[in-house]
Amino acid sequence: MNIKHIIKLTSQALAAGGAVRAFTKARREGDTLKMVDAGLAAASVAVAIAVVVREVRQGEDHSRIVELEDAS
């Protein structure tokens, strides 16, 4: 796991917290549309975390800045 994965997971954890807060606020207000929006945001966070976990397990890192090739 590199710093890129840690940053992605941290940002998704913060987004999940925001989705939970939005859901509880919408539920308290009785706003169904905002509850659906918060639920979809939570689902998006879950998918993003699943993608990061898959990248870590597979060891994929396609974020190379420079591709070096052998010139011979």
Secondary structure by P-SEA (a helix, b strand, c coil): ccaaaaaaaaaaaaaaaaaaaaaaaaaaaccaaaaaaaaaaaaaaaaaaaaaaaaaaacccccccbbbbccc
